[in-house]
Amino acid sequence: MENQSLWSFEGLDHLLSRGGADMRPTLLRVLTDLYVQKLKHTPDEEQHYTELALRLLEAADVPTRMAVAARLARHLSPPMRVLQRLAGDLPEVATPVRSHPILQAAIRAEPAAPQPAASQAAASALRDARPLASPEAISPAVAGELNELFFAADATERRLILLNLDIVAPLAAGRLGVAHDPSIAQRLEAAALGRNREDFAQQLARSLQISREQARRIGRDHLGEPVVVAGKALGVPRDALYRILMFVNPIVGRSVERVHALAALHDEMTSRAADGMVTIWRALQDTDRIGAKHQPLTWDDNRGARVRPAAASRQPVPATRERRNAS
């Protein structure tokens, strides 16, 4: 469902009028981190990010503004208006962006010269000077920060993030490669109805191709949005998702009002937004494997680790001998 009103500012203005200033720095950091993952943006994407970022910067604290400036300073072609806003900020905020080739080219250009030409020339110079990364690649460090920001956010912040994510998501629609297999929804629902969180996490990890620990975290979450994201990405029908939300986590399921709100979020959120969040979760796999590169994601915690030597050998050790050696 493509809902263009999601990236209007009516919802944001409504939240700000309710005193939700604390959520704006979080949203700004998340959207900026995702924006810079993509080397090129359409005019609509750039305009949306520019207008939203300028509003959010008004309420952002100095550390947040410094983080945004540092991210955009390394980007190939950041929005000019945002650069200019940051360049006029405090020295610790302005310093990283003041030397950006796009801003320098605009300063050197004649006042009457069209800005797009200056921006293109500067972008070309920057492209020659810096190696290009894959526009769909998210580093484990950035993915980790985005993941923690999302899980630390409250329900209103998460909704804002998810309803804006598809505008700046680094992955094009249909590129995630998750199969919409009806049996996945059935297996997830069976695990949720049986209150089997470990099986639920195993099914999520396998179908989304994410780490087991991240899948557990999704199921344990007390607000429920991560389960909605997973369901949207996997094509879980709304009625099945509703039942999953009722049973997978008692804290979520005991509030019918909360489950209704999450079901509504499922309807409002685009598939691209869900794909973008799953892309972040997949990038966490590299981080998860740093300390255990040879451990399959399907091991069962400590018990799985204990039986690994027997499972890995070419000739299975008889059970009686294994018990005798363990004694």
Residue pairs with C-beta under 8 A, 6 or more apart in sequence:
1 267
1 268
1 270
2 270
3 268
3 270
6 163
6 164
6 268
6 270
7 48
7 52
7 163
7 164
7 167
9 51
9 52
9 55
11 160
11 163
12 52
12 55
12 160
15 23
15 156
15 160
16 24
16 59
20 156
21 59
23 153
23 154
23 156
23 157
23 160
24 55
24 56
24 59
24 60
25 56
25 59
25 60
25 61
25 64
26 149
26 152
26 153
26 157
26 161
27 56
27 157
27 160
27 161
27 164
28 53
28 56
28 57
28 60
28 64
28 68
29 64
29 67
29 68
29 145
29 149
30 146
30 149
30 150
30 161
31 49
31 52
31 53
31 56
31 161
31 164
31 168
32 53
32 67
32 68
32 71
32 72
33 71
33 142
33 145
33 146
34 146
34 165
34 168
34 169
34 170
34 276
35 41
35 49
35 75
35 168
36 71
36 72
36 74
36 75
36 78
37 135
37 136
37 137
37 138
37 142
37 170
38 135
38 168
38 170
39 76
39 77
39 132
39 133
39 135
40 76
40 77
40 135
41 49
41 77
41 168
45 167
45 168
46 79
48 167
48 168
49 79
49 82
49 167
49 168
50 79
50 81
50 82
52 164
53 68
53 79
53 82
54 81
54 82
54 85
57 65
57 68
57 82
57 85
57 86
60 68
62 90
62 92
62 93
65 86
65 89
65 90
65 93
66 92
66 93
66 96
68 82
68 86
69 86
69 89
69 93
69 94
69 95
69 96
69 97
70 96
72 78
72 79
72 82
72 83
72 86
72 97
72 100
73 96
73 97
73 99
73 100
76 123
76 126
76 127
76 130
76 132
77 102
77 119
77 123
77 126
78 97
78 100
78 102
80 102
80 103
80 106
80 115
80 119
83 97
83 100
83 102
83 103
84 103
86 93
86 94
86 97
87 94
87 97
87 98
87 103
88 94
97 103
100 122
100 126
101 122
101 123
101 125
101 126
101 129
102 118
102 119
102 122
102 123
102 126
103 122
104 122
105 118
105 119
105 121
105 122
105 125
106 115
106 118
106 119
106 122
108 118
109 115
109 117
109 118
135 170
136 170
136 171
136 175
136 279
137 170
137 283
138 146
138 170
138 279
138 280
138 283
139 283
140 283
140 284
140 286
140 287
142 283
143 280
143 281
143 283
143 284
143 287
144 284
144 287
146 280
147 214
147 280
147 281
147 284
150 158
150 161
150 277
150 280
151 217
151 221
151 226
153 161
154 223
155 223
155 225
155 261
158 223
158 225
159 225
159 265
162 225
162 229
162 265
162 269
162 273
162 274
162 277
163 268
163 269
163 273
164 273
165 272
165 273
165 276
165 277
166 270
166 272
166 273
166 276
169 272
169 273
169 275
169 276
169 279
170 276
170 279
171 272
171 275
171 276
171 279
172 272
173 271
173 272
173 275
175 275
176 233
176 275
176 278
176 279
178 207
178 208
178 209
178 233
178 234
178 235
178 275
178 278
179 207
180 234
180 235
181 207
184 203
184 207
184 234
184 235
184 236
185 231
185 234
185 235
185 236
185 237
185 240
185 241
186 240
187 203
188 200
188 203
188 204
188 231
188 234
188 236
188 240
188 244
189 240
189 243
189 244
191 197
191 199
191 200
191 203
191 248
192 200
192 243
192 244
192 246
192 247
192 248
193 243
193 247
195 247
197 216
197 219
197 220
197 248
198 216
198 300
200 215
200 219
200 248
201 212
201 215
201 216
201 218
201 219
202 212
202 215
202 298
204 210
204 215
204 218
204 219
204 230
205 211
205 212
205 214
205 215
205 297
205 298
206 298
207 234
208 215
208 230
208 233
208 234
208 278
208 281
208 282
209 282
209 285
210 278
210 281
210 282
210 284
210 285
211 281
211 284
211 285
211 288
211 289
211 297
212 297
212 298
212 299
213 288
214 281
214 284
214 288
217 226
218 226
218 227
218 229
218 230
219 227
219 248
219 249
220 249
221 227
221 249
221 252
222 249
222 251
222 252
223 252
223 258
224 245
224 249
224 252
224 258
224 259
224 262
225 262
225 265
227 241
227 244
227 245
227 248
227 249
227 252
227 262
228 241
228 245
228 262
228 265
228 266
228 269
229 269
229 273
229 274
229 277
229 278
230 236
230 274
230 278
231 240
231 241
231 244
231 266
232 266
232 269
232 271
232 273
232 274
233 271
233 274
233 275
233 277
233 278
236 244
238 263
238 266
238 267
241 263
241 266
242 259
242 263
245 252
245 253
245 259
245 262
245 263
246 252
246 253
246 259
247 253
252 258
252 259
252 262
253 259
289 295
295 305
298 304
299 305
299 308
310 316
310 317
310 322
317 325
